[in-house]
Each structure stands twice: as C-alpha cells, then as structure tokens.
Amino acid sequence: MTLDLTILVGTMTGTAQLVAQELELTFDDENTHVKTRLMDGLDAAAFAGGGLFLICTSTYGQGDVPDNAKALYAALETGRPDLSKVRYGIIALGDRTYAETFCNGGKRFDTLLSALGARRIGDTMLHDASAGTMPEEVALEWAGTWIDRCREALRLAA
Ligand SMILES: Cc1cc2nc3c(=O)[nH]c(=O)nc-3n(C[C@H](O)[C@H](O)[C@H](O)COP(=O)(O)O)c2cc1C
C-alpha cells in the first residue's frame, strides 16, 4: 500500500520548512509519496477529499501560528469544514523560554483539526529550540515511528 503524505508548513524563518524538506528527502520513495506545501495562500480546500497530513509549524507572537499559517487557520476556524476524512500528525516547533506558550502554534492546529473531526495519529512532536538539539534530526527519528503508525492505522481503517 502506498502512503500519500502531504506536509503543510507553517514557518516564519524557515526552520519548519527545513524540517519538512529533510522528511521529504528521507521518506519519499516508491512506498511513501511525500509532498511538502508551504501554508501560504492555502485555505480549507487544502484538506478537501481528506487524506494524511503532517502539520509542521512553529510558534510566534503570543503563542500564535506563524504569519504564513494565519489565513489557513482562520479559514478552518470560520468555515468549520467536516474533516472526518483527514488523519494527521503534528510537528510543533517552539522554545521553552516562552514557557506559557511553548509550541502553541502546533497545539492550536491540533485542537482545531480534532474539533473539526480530523483524527490525529501518534503523539505530537514538540521541539524546544533552547534545548540544543537539531529539529530536523529529532523529526527524522520521530517520523520513522510515526509513518509506521500511519501505515498501521490506515491498514486497519481500510
Ligand atoms: C519573536 C518570536 C516569538 C516566538 N514565540 C514563541 C512562542 O510563543 N512559543 C514558542 O514555543 N516558541 C516561540 N518562538 C520560537 C520559535 O517558534 C522557534 O524558534 C522555531 O523553531 C522557529 O521556527 P521557524 O523558523 O520555522 O519559524 C518565538 C520566536 C521568535 C523569534
């Protein structure tokens, strides 16, 4: 079974995009089709038809999603589409220096997607920029297990 995965990237300074590119380079093969899209200009139609998505986003402002994710987030919040055919995972980039709002961008997407009927696979990956680890390395390790879980979940659902 081929796994079709779309990574949606919310980023301000490119870290989340770098993480997504590393994941695409590593996991895109004959069994797993990985496509990366920046969230810029996207609306709820990005989820039309359902499928498997990985939200890879940082956090800015007062625990907000980054600027390029704001229109998509707002479109989902106001349009309230039925996302029951969507399965997703979350990679949330943040910094524990912002204790009150650590990784809130990813957490906000998680809350909103699940409220719209989408179902998360696996635990959210939280990356702390102050920890000294490379987000792309942490993500590669996390995503190997996550993709296995997706295969399992989608096989069971088929
Ligand atoms: C102005 C500013 C505000 C930030 N606010 C938060 C925040 O509220 N919570 C958090 O966890 N991280 C926060 N961060 C950390 C970023 O989310 C983190 O550095 C992330 O890796 C950046 O990824 P990006 O380059 O993809 O945007 C902030 C960073 C900056 C520069």
The ligand as a Gaussian input file, in Angstrom:
#p B3LYP/6-31G(d) Opt

LIG

0 1
 C        9.549000      36.731000      18.056000
 C        9.482000      35.268000      18.388000
 C        8.399000      34.784000      19.110000
 C        8.314000      33.423000      19.460000
 N        7.259000      32.994000      20.234000
 C        7.230000      31.695000      20.627000
 C        6.189000      31.235000      21.495000
 O        5.281000      31.972000      21.896000
 N        6.217000      29.932000      21.880000
 C        7.196000      29.061000      21.476000
 O        7.157000      27.892000      21.861000
 N        8.186000      29.474000      20.643000
 C        8.237000      30.759000      20.210000
 N        9.251000      31.184000      19.388000
 C       10.282000      30.206000      18.945000
 C       10.073000      29.685000      17.517000
 O        8.798000      29.073000      17.344000
 C       11.178000      28.637000      17.222000
 O       12.426000      29.292000      17.249000
 C       11.009000      27.910000      15.923000
 O       11.983000      26.883000      15.814000
 C       11.131000      28.830000      14.709000
 O       10.770000      28.086000      13.540000
 P       10.580000      28.793000      12.111000
 O       11.931000      29.251000      11.649000
 O       10.051000      27.696000      11.242000
 O        9.605000      29.906000      12.220000
 C        9.339000      32.530000      19.034000
 C       10.422000      33.018000      18.282000
 C       10.507000      34.377000      17.974000
 C       11.717000      34.878000      17.202000

